[in-house]
Amino acid sequence: MDSEALLVRRKIIGVLIRAAREKSHRTVQQVAQRLGVTPGRVRQYENGAREISFPELELLALYIEMPLSYFLSEQSLIQEQPPFPPTQEEIRKRKILLGAKIKQARITAGKSKEECAEIIARKPGTIGRYERGIGDIPITELEGLAQFLGVNLFYFVEDSKSLERGGVLDLEKLARLPKDVRGFMLDAASLPFLRMAMKFRDLPTDKLKELGEILLVVH
């Protein structure tokens, strides 16, 4: 994505942010309080002078009860909700989970930090910081990485239950698995089988044997 396209993209997101805020009857001050930033920064986001980070966009979407797809497809659903500032723990968890998703996508795609850094015109150390949940990654950079790593932008979205669990894949162990096994574990269609395996792991040996015999008969 060239610099002109990045600027246009940033302007479009800014217009959508302002439209969403005004349609939901939120003030700049209310949005700033919810995001934990100054009103001046919110205005910069809205006029495209500054790029909003992905965690901040998630918080904004949750605050006005709107799907993130609004900022891509211009569809919205806005309901009233009183503002409240984000806690440091909430922000920390979102950054860590986003970083884990970035690293997960990079490892699965077989790409190095250097390759990813080149795509978004950053240093490899910056990719490492993003993966550790340090700093805010701009939307356009995340979009560039998503395209390079072959995933959809919504791949990086975490629901509230995931945040409450604080669960993040053990990526180092994942990286040591055979490529076909990694692919199976990261495929959404495999989720029911993985959940079943989690339930079975604590069963006594005799129960597992009995279950296996039943499955053989059914098969």
Backbone as CSV, one residue per row, in Angstrom:
resi,resn,N_x,N_y,N_z,CA_x,CA_y,CA_z,C_x,C_y,C_z
1,MET,0.844,-1.182,0.000,0.000,0.000,0.000,0.890,1.245,0.000
2,ASP,0.784,2.123,-1.052,1.647,3.285,-1.122,1.182,4.377,-0.162
3,SER,2.010,5.424,-0.023,1.737,6.469,0.958,0.421,7.193,0.683
4,GLU,0.109,7.412,-0.585,-1.136,8.096,-0.934,-2.345,7.246,-0.545
5,ALA,-2.234,5.950,-0.792,-3.334,5.041,-0.436,-3.503,4.965,1.073
6,LEU,-2.390,4.994,1.812,-2.448,4.969,3.273,-3.138,6.218,3.803
7,LEU,-2.821,7.367,3.207,-3.435,8.615,3.629,-4.941,8.597,3.380
8,VAL,-5.335,8.112,2.201,-6.757,8.025,1.866,-7.472,7.094,2.828
9,ARG,-6.822,5.959,3.120,-7.414,4.981,4.041,-7.618,5.592,5.423
10,ARG,-6.606,6.348,5.881,-6.680,6.983,7.196,-7.813,8.022,7.226
11,LYS,-7.953,8.775,6.123,-9.013,9.784,6.035,-10.392,9.119,6.081
12,ILE,-10.525,8.006,5.359,-11.810,7.301,5.319,-12.192,6.804,6.710
13,ILE,-11.237,6.189,7.407,-11.508,5.696,8.755,-11.887,6.855,9.668
14,GLY,-11.216,7.996,9.506,-11.533,9.169,10.314,-12.949,9.654,10.091
15,VAL,-13.373,9.688,8.830,-14.743,10.103,8.508,-15.753,9.151,9.128
16,LEU,-15.467,7.855,9.057,-16.371,6.855,9.631,-16.434,6.969,11.147
17,ILE,-15.287,7.254,11.780,-15.262,7.421,13.236,-16.153,8.594,13.637
18,ARG,-16.007,9.709,12.913,-16.815,10.887,13.236,-18.301,10.634,12.984
19,ALA,-18.615,9.976,11.867,-20.010,9.680,11.543,-20.626,8.778,12.614
20,ALA,-19.846,7.774,13.054,-20.336,6.853,14.085,-20.552,7.583,15.402
21,ARG,-19.615,8.454,15.743,-19.730,9.204,17.004,-20.952,10.104,16.990
22,GLU,-21.146,10.833,15.899,-22.264,11.761,15.824,-23.608,11.028,15.766
23,LYS,-23.641,9.916,15.063,-24.891,9.163,14.957,-25.274,8.535,16.285
24,SER,-24.257,8.214,17.100,-24.529,7.624,18.413,-24.689,8.699,19.492
25,HIS,-24.667,9.966,19.059,-24.852,11.100,19.973,-23.780,11.143,21.063
26,ARG,-22.554,10.832,20.683,-21.423,10.901,21.604,-20.628,12.178,21.317
27,THR,-20.110,12.773,22.346,-19.261,13.942,22.173,-17.811,13.502,22.015
28,VAL,-16.986,14.406,21.526,-15.553,14.130,21.414,-14.989,13.813,22.798
29,GLN,-15.450,14.544,23.805,-14.960,14.342,25.170,-15.328,12.945,25.696
30,GLN,-16.544,12.482,25.392,-16.969,11.151,25.846,-16.118,10.057,25.207
31,VAL,-15.899,10.178,23.912,-15.083,9.189,23.205,-13.648,9.213,23.730
32,ALA,-13.124,10.417,23.957,-11.764,10.539,24.479,-11.645,9.870,25.839
33,GLN,-12.652,10.050,26.690,-12.638,9.434,28.017,-12.662,7.918,27.906
34,ARG,-13.483,7.409,26.988,-13.578,5.943,26.819,-12.270,5.356,26.294
35,LEU,-11.584,6.079,25.426,-10.339,5.569,24.847,-9.131,5.871,25.721
36,GLY,-9.315,6.751,26.712,-8.195,7.098,27.575,-7.191,8.021,26.905
37,VAL,-7.701,8.865,25.991,-6.836,9.824,25.285,-7.425,11.229,25.441
38,THR,-6.764,12.209,24.862,-7.253,13.589,24.928,-8.273,13.848,23.822
39,PRO,-9.169,14.826,24.021,-10.112,15.195,22.963,-9.394,15.624,21.685
40,GLY,-8.227,16.273,21.865,-7.468,16.687,20.691,-7.045,15.518,19.834
41,ARG,-6.688,14.405,20.474,-6.285,13.227,19.698,-7.479,12.632,18.952
42,VAL,-8.644,12.630,19.601,-9.836,12.116,18.927,-10.125,12.945,17.679
43,ARG,-9.974,14.249,17.775,-10.191,15.112,16.608,-9.176,14.797,15.514
44,GLN,-7.940,14.497,15.910,-6.923,14.115,14.919,-7.318,12.814,14.222
45,TYR,-7.878,11.870,14.984,-8.344,10.622,14.380,-9.436,10.915,13.354
46,GLU,-10.352,11.797,13.727,-11.502,12.063,12.867,-11.150,12.835,11.600
47,ASN,-10.143,13.695,11.664,-9.778,14.435,10.451,-8.646,13.769,9.669
48,GLY,-8.220,12.599,10.139,-7.203,11.839,9.409,-5.794,12.317,9.617
49,ALA,-5.584,13.209,10.599,-4.235,13.719,10.862,-3.408,12.726,11.654
50,ARG,-4.084,11.807,12.333,-3.388,10.808,13.138,-4.119,9.484,12.996
51,GLU,-3.383,8.394,13.071,-3.974,7.078,12.846,-4.369,6.414,14.151
52,ILE,-5.603,5.950,14.225,-6.087,5.260,15.415,-5.511,3.848,15.449
53,SER,-5.216,3.346,16.651,-4.674,1.987,16.775,-5.817,0.978,16.781
54,PHE,-5.491,-0.277,16.528,-6.521,-1.311,16.459,-7.220,-1.510,17.810
55,PRO,-6.478,-1.603,18.944,-7.170,-1.738,20.234,-8.115,-0.573,20.522
56,GLU,-7.716,0.632,20.135,-8.578,1.798,20.348,-9.834,1.700,19.492
57,LEU,-9.694,1.214,18.257,-10.853,1.076,17.381,-11.809,0.024,17.926
58,GLU,-11.247,-1.051,18.506,-12.081,-2.063,19.149,-12.864,-1.465,20.308
59,LEU,-12.185,-0.683,21.147,-12.845,-0.051,22.284,-13.951,0.894,21.819
60,LEU,-13.677,1.633,20.753,-14.675,2.559,20.211,-15.898,1.798,19.707
61,ALA,-15.645,0.718,18.970,-16.749,-0.079,18.430,-17.591,-0.671,19.552
62,LEU,-16.934,-1.153,20.608,-17.659,-1.714,21.748,-18.450,-0.621,22.474
63,TYR,-17.857,0.547,22.597,-18.504,1.645,23.313,-19.813,2.061,22.648
64,ILE,-19.805,2.151,21.324,-21.021,2.563,20.621,-21.811,1.354,20.109
65,GLU,-21.414,0.168,20.580,-22.085,-1.091,20.234,-22.286,-1.230,18.727
66,MET,-21.162,-1.193,18.042,-21.160,-1.270,16.592,-20.131,-2.312,16.148
67,PRO,-20.453,-3.134,15.163,-19.464,-4.103,14.683,-18.298,-3.411,13.990
68,LEU,-17.128,-3.993,14.091,-15.957,-3.419,13.432,-16.157,-3.341,11.911
69,SER,-17.043,-4.187,11.387,-17.286,-4.178,9.941,-17.831,-2.833,9.472
70,TYR,-18.380,-2.035,10.397,-18.887,-0.704,10.020,-17.798,0.123,9.361
71,PHE,-16.569,0.014,9.893,-15.486,0.842,9.388,-14.948,0.328,8.056
72,LEU,-15.474,-0.810,7.613,-15.059,-1.357,6.322,-16.205,-1.372,5.325
73,SER,-17.442,-1.588,5.828,-18.585,-1.721,4.923,-19.631,-0.643,5.107
74,GLU,-19.414,0.266,6.063,-20.318,1.379,6.337,-21.673,0.924,6.855
75,GLN,-21.728,-0.271,7.486,-22.948,-0.719,8.123,-22.814,-0.458,9.615
76,SER,-23.901,-0.032,10.267,-23.802,0.299,11.686,-25.040,-0.090,12.465
77,LEU,-24.812,-0.280,13.765,-25.882,-0.534,14.710,-25.453,0.120,16.009
78,ILE,-26.092,1.233,16.355,-25.648,2.038,17.474,-26.705,2.079,18.568
79,GLN,-26.292,1.846,19.812,-27.185,1.905,20.949,-26.530,2.738,22.039
80,GLU,-27.353,3.204,22.980,-26.846,4.044,24.055,-26.075,3.227,25.077
81,GLN,-25.000,3.789,25.590,-24.196,3.176,26.636,-23.364,4.276,27.296
82,PRO,-23.434,4.389,28.607,-22.680,5.452,29.286,-21.181,5.234,29.159
83,PRO,-20.418,6.316,29.044,-18.964,6.167,28.903,-18.288,5.815,30.218
84,PHE,-17.206,5.082,30.114,-16.372,4.829,31.272,-14.951,4.597,30.764
85,PRO,-13.970,5.111,31.463,-12.590,5.002,30.985,-12.089,3.564,31.037
86,PRO,-11.214,3.175,30.108,-10.679,1.804,30.125,-9.712,1.636,31.290
87,THR,-9.698,0.432,31.844,-8.721,0.147,32.890,-7.392,-0.210,32.232
88,GLN,-6.311,-0.036,32.963,-4.995,-0.397,32.444,-4.931,-1.888,32.128
89,GLU,-5.616,-2.708,32.934,-5.617,-4.156,32.703,-6.337,-4.499,31.405
90,GLU,-7.433,-3.791,31.131,-8.180,-4.016,29.888,-7.316,-3.700,28.676
91,ILE,-6.630,-2.572,28.723,-5.759,-2.171,27.619,-4.603,-3.164,27.470
92,ARG,-4.010,-3.564,28.600,-2.873,-4.496,28.569,-3.273,-5.829,27.935
93,LYS,-4.437,-6.357,28.336,-4.890,-7.644,27.801,-5.141,-7.560,26.298
94,ARG,-5.735,-6.465,25.850,-6.015,-6.323,24.421,-4.725,-6.268,23.609
95,LYS,-3.738,-5.571,24.126,-2.468,-5.470,23.417,-1.763,-6.821,23.376
96,ILE,-1.790,-7.543,24.497,-1.133,-8.848,24.556,-1.808,-9.840,23.615
97,LEU,-3.134,-9.857,23.613,-3.856,-10.780,22.745,-3.656,-10.439,21.274
98,LEU,-3.648,-9.151,20.957,-3.388,-8.744,19.576,-1.983,-9.150,19.170
99,GLY,-1.006,-8.932,20.063,0.373,-9.324,19.772,0.503,-10.812,19.543
100,ALA,-0.203,-11.590,20.366,-0.168,-13.052,20.206,-0.756,-13.474,18.870
101,LYS,-1.821,-12.792,18.455,-2.435,-13.096,17.162,-1.483,-12.782,16.006
102,ILE,-0.777,-11.668,16.125,0.184,-11.293,15.083,1.282,-12.347,14.976
103,LYS,1.821,-12.748,16.129,2.890,-13.752,16.129,2.377,-15.088,15.621
104,GLN,1.160,-15.455,16.019,0.554,-16.702,15.571,0.423,-16.723,14.056
105,ALA,-0.066,-15.619,13.486,-0.239,-15.541,12.032,1.116,-15.584,11.324
106,ARG,2.118,-14.924,11.901,3.448,-14.891,11.276,4.082,-16.290,11.262
107,ILE,4.006,-16.986,12.404,4.589,-18.328,12.500,3.880,-19.297,11.552
108,THR,2.550,-19.220,11.528,1.770,-20.098,10.657,2.101,-19.860,9.184
109,ALA,2.329,-18.599,8.828,2.663,-18.260,7.443,4.123,-18.540,7.112
110,GLY,4.922,-18.879,8.139,6.338,-19.162,7.913,7.153,-17.933,7.554
111,LYS,6.777,-16.783,8.095,7.470,-15.538,7.790,8.335,-15.096,8.965
112,SER,9.413,-14.399,8.655,10.310,-13.892,9.695,9.892,-12.478,10.103
113,LYS,10.426,-12.033,11.229,10.170,-10.663,11.672,10.717,-9.669,10.654
114,GLU,11.854,-10.020,10.055,12.470,-9.141,9.064,11.563,-8.953,7.851
115,GLU,10.951,-10.044,7.385,10.058,-9.966,6.230,8.831,-9.112,6.544
116,CYS,8.280,-9.313,7.739,7.103,-8.535,8.142,7.446,-7.057,8.285
117,ALA,8.625,-6.793,8.863,9.046,-5.414,9.065,9.198,-4.691,7.734
118,GLU,9.720,-5.396,6.732,9.923,-4.784,5.415,8.596,-4.392,4.783
119,ILE,7.561,-5.198,5.004,6.250,-4.940,4.411,5.655,-3.629,4.910
120,ILE,5.844,-3.330,6.198,5.251,-2.112,6.761,6.285,-1.017,6.994
121,ALA,7.461,-1.187,6.404,8.529,-0.179,6.501,8.915,0.126,7.941
122,ARG,9.072,-0.933,8.715,9.508,-0.803,10.104,10.739,-1.665,10.333
123,LYS,11.324,-1.547,11.533,12.455,-2.380,11.899,11.950,-3.688,12.520
124,PRO,12.719,-4.787,12.406,12.307,-6.058,13.004,11.985,-5.938,14.496
125,GLY,12.724,-5.059,15.179,12.469,-4.873,16.603,11.068,-4.359,16.878
126,THR,10.529,-3.576,15.938,9.168,-3.061,16.096,8.158,-4.197,16.026
127,ILE,8.385,-5.140,15.115,7.507,-6.313,15.022,7.558,-7.087,16.336
128,GLY,8.754,-7.242,16.891,8.900,-7.938,18.166,8.120,-7.248,19.272
129,ARG,8.145,-5.925,19.291,7.399,-5.188,20.317,5.894,-5.345,20.125
130,TYR,5.451,-5.303,18.863,4.026,-5.523,18.601,3.606,-6.900,19.104
131,GLU,4.436,-7.916,18.844,4.096,-9.283,19.230,4.094,-9.467,20.750
132,ARG,4.847,-8.637,21.451,4.868,-8.715,22.916,3.809,-7.818,23.549
133,GLY,3.010,-7.162,22.710,1.962,-6.301,23.228,2.465,-4.972,23.711
134,ILE,3.610,-4.542,23.176,4.193,-3.254,23.573,3.953,-2.244,22.455
135,GLY,3.314,-1.147,22.788,3.035,-0.126,21.784,1.750,-0.414,21.030
136,ASP,1.284,0.587,20.294,0.045,0.474,19.520,0.371,0.343,18.041
137,ILE,-0.203,-0.659,17.399,0.017,-0.832,15.969,-1.087,-0.114,15.203
138,PRO,-0.732,0.785,14.283,-1.742,1.504,13.487,-2.540,0.548,12.601
139,ILE,-3.750,0.929,12.302,-4.636,0.100,11.484,-4.015,-0.245,10.140
140,THR,-3.435,0.749,9.456,-2.890,0.485,8.119,-1.734,-0.511,8.171
141,GLU,-0.944,-0.461,9.238,0.143,-1.431,9.378,-0.427,-2.831,9.627
142,LEU,-1.468,-2.907,10.449,-2.085,-4.206,10.720,-2.725,-4.768,9.462
143,GLU,-3.334,-3.896,8.665,-3.922,-4.335,7.394,-2.837,-4.867,6.458
144,GLY,-1.696,-4.167,6.421,-0.592,-4.624,5.572,-0.067,-5.974,5.996
145,LEU,0.074,-6.175,7.306,0.537,-7.464,7.822,-0.486,-8.557,7.547
146,ALA,-1.767,-8.239,7.739,-2.819,-9.230,7.504,-2.776,-9.724,6.065
147,GLN,-2.645,-8.787,5.126,-2.588,-9.160,3.708,-1.342,-10.003,3.417
148,PHE,-0.210,-9.603,3.985,1.047,-10.319,3.759,1.013,-11.721,4.361
149,LEU,0.354,-11.872,5.515,0.314,-13.156,6.214,-0.871,-14.021,5.800
150,GLY,-1.682,-13.496,4.896,-2.777,-14.300,4.352,-3.945,-14.500,5.302
151,VAL,-4.224,-13.497,6.145,-5.366,-13.600,7.044,-6.257,-12.380,6.872
152,ASN,-7.516,-12.518,7.306,-8.456,-11.405,7.281,-8.191,-10.509,8.478
153,LEU,-8.498,-9.214,8.344,-8.280,-8.285,9.450,-9.040,-8.720,10.699
154,PHE,-10.204,-9.328,10.504,-11.008,-9.747,11.651,-10.407,-10.958,12.373
155,TYR,-9.384,-11.543,11.806,-8.643,-12.615,12.472,-8.065,-12.104,13.794
156,PHE,-7.765,-10.813,13.842,-7.123,-10.239,15.019,-8.110,-9.814,16.099
157,VAL,-9.415,-9.950,15.833,-10.416,-9.525,16.808,-10.568,-10.589,17.889
158,GLU,-10.585,-10.164,19.147,-10.819,-11.059,20.280,-12.144,-10.694,20.923
159,ASP,-12.975,-11.716,21.213,-14.234,-11.412,21.893,-14.009,-11.221,23.385
160,SER,-15.052,-10.776,24.062,-14.931,-10.467,25.487,-14.607,-11.697,26.315
161,LYS,-15.092,-12.873,25.922,-14.808,-14.095,26.683,-13.332,-14.433,26.620
162,SER,-12.726,-14.222,25.458,-11.291,-14.485,25.325,-10.500,-13.550,26.218
163,LEU,-10.955,-12.292,26.314,-10.259,-11.328,27.162,-10.372,-11.711,28.624
164,GLU,-11.549,-12.204,29.028,-11.743,-12.582,30.417,-10.877,-13.780,30.779
165,ARG,-10.756,-14.726,29.845,-9.912,-15.894,30.123,-8.448,-15.512,30.117
166,GLY,-8.118,-14.529,29.293,-6.713,-14.136,29.176,-5.891,-15.209,28.488
167,GLY,-6.574,-16.101,27.758,-5.877,-17.221,27.158,-5.152,-16.855,25.881
168,VAL,-3.898,-17.254,25.804,-3.100,-17.028,24.613,-2.393,-18.331,24.284
169,LEU,-2.368,-18.690,23.020,-1.694,-19.920,22.628,-0.224,-19.901,23.020
170,ASP,0.311,-21.070,23.394,1.745,-21.188,23.646,2.409,-21.258,22.277
171,LEU,2.818,-20.111,21.767,3.288,-20.010,20.389,4.619,-20.694,20.159
172,GLU,5.450,-20.762,21.199,6.737,-21.441,21.031,6.524,-22.938,20.813
173,LYS,5.613,-23.527,21.587,5.291,-24.945,21.400,4.610,-25.158,20.055
174,LEU,3.746,-24.215,19.698,3.054,-24.314,18.417,4.039,-24.307,17.257
175,ALA,5.062,-23.490,17.356,6.047,-23.374,16.282,6.835,-24.669,16.092
176,ARG,6.971,-25.466,17.157,7.749,-26.714,17.067,6.939,-27.876,16.500
177,LEU,5.632,-27.685,16.350,4.791,-28.740,15.809,4.987,-28.859,14.298
178,PRO,4.735,-30.050,13.723,4.790,-30.192,12.261,3.812,-29.226,11.596
179,LYS,4.137,-28.813,10.389,3.337,-27.807,9.692,1.881,-28.238,9.537
180,ASP,1.640,-29.535,9.215,0.260,-29.971,9.020,-0.522,-29.959,10.331
181,VAL,0.173,-30.252,11.450,-0.482,-30.218,12.762,-0.817,-28.787,13.144
182,ARG,0.123,-27.842,12.869,-0.132,-26.435,13.141,-1.353,-25.957,12.360
183,GLY,-1.408,-26.354,11.094,-2.528,-25.951,10.260,-3.851,-26.451,10.800
184,PHE,-3.844,-27.711,11.307,-5.071,-28.286,11.880,-5.501,-27.520,13.122
185,MET,-4.544,-27.189,13.994,-4.863,-26.516,15.245,-5.367,-25.097,15.037
186,LEU,-4.897,-24.431,13.978,-5.283,-23.051,13.731,-6.485,-22.913,12.805
187,ASP,-6.983,-24.054,12.306,-8.155,-24.044,11.443,-9.409,-23.973,12.311
188,ALA,-10.268,-22.990,12.039,-11.480,-22.814,12.853,-12.356,-24.060,12.822
189,ALA,-12.319,-24.807,11.704,-13.148,-26.013,11.586,-12.700,-27.114,12.540
190,SER,-11.476,-26.998,13.034,-10.951,-28.016,13.947,-11.339,-27.774,15.392
191,LEU,-11.951,-26.622,15.679,-12.258,-26.244,17.055,-13.083,-27.286,17.799
192,PRO,-14.155,-27.858,17.198,-14.934,-28.869,17.934,-14.098,-30.084,18.332
193,PHE,-13.174,-30.505,17.457,-12.331,-31.664,17.768,-11.345,-31.345,18.891
194,LEU,-10.806,-30.123,18.873,-9.870,-29.715,19.920,-10.569,-29.617,21.269
195,ARG,-11.789,-29.099,21.256,-12.555,-29.015,22.497,-12.853,-30.405,23.049
196,MET,-13.176,-31.330,22.145,-13.446,-32.688,22.562,-12.196,-33.322,23.170
197,ALA,-11.043,-33.063,22.535,-9.788,-33.609,23.050,-9.482,-33.062,24.441
198,MET,-9.785,-31.764,24.659,-9.565,-31.158,25.969,-10.426,-31.833,27.034
199,LYS,-11.643,-32.200,26.665,-12.535,-32.858,27.615,-12.069,-34.280,27.930
200,PHE,-11.467,-34.941,26.942,-11.069,-36.333,27.105,-9.733,-36.501,27.814
201,ARG,-8.926,-35.426,27.860,-7.549,-35.582,28.314,-7.418,-36.043,29.758
202,ASP,-8.432,-35.731,30.585,-8.351,-36.075,32.002,-9.075,-37.378,32.349
203,LEU,-9.621,-38.040,31.340,-10.320,-39.311,31.593,-9.325,-40.418,31.958
204,PRO,-9.700,-41.306,32.880,-8.841,-42.448,33.208,-8.631,-43.332,31.988
205,THR,-7.551,-44.107,31.992,-7.208,-44.955,30.854,-8.322,-45.924,30.504
206,ASP,-8.950,-46.508,31.520,-10.000,-47.490,31.246,-11.218,-46.845,30.577
207,LYS,-11.498,-45.575,30.967,-12.618,-44.877,30.350,-12.318,-44.512,28.898
208,LEU,-11.073,-44.127,28.648,-10.673,-43.810,27.273,-10.757,-45.057,26.393
209,LYS,-10.338,-46.207,26.962,-10.398,-47.458,26.213,-11.841,-47.817,25.895
210,GLU,-12.708,-47.632,26.884,-14.133,-47.914,26.694,-14.735,-46.999,25.627
211,LEU,-14.353,-45.735,25.680,-14.841,-44.772,24.696,-14.366,-45.136,23.298
212,GLY,-13.093,-45.543,23.198,-12.549,-45.938,21.904,-13.290,-47.123,21.316
213,GLU,-13.636,-48.083,22.163,-14.378,-49.261,21.691,-15.761,-48.874,21.184
214,ILE,-16.397,-47.916,21.892,-17.725,-47.467,21.476,-17.647,-46.770,20.114
215,LEU,-16.610,-45.903,19.939,-16.447,-45.198,18.670,-16.187,-46.157,17.508
216,LEU,-15.423,-47.220,17.779,-15.150,-48.215,16.751,-16.421,-48.912,16.315
217,VAL,-17.285,-49.206,17.291,-18.551,-49.898,16.986,-19.436,-48.978,16.144
218,VAL,-19.503,-47.696,16.558,-20.327,-46.740,15.838,-19.848,-46.562,14.418
219,HIS,-18.480,-46.515,14.272,-17.881,-46.332,12.959,-18.194,-47.538,12.063
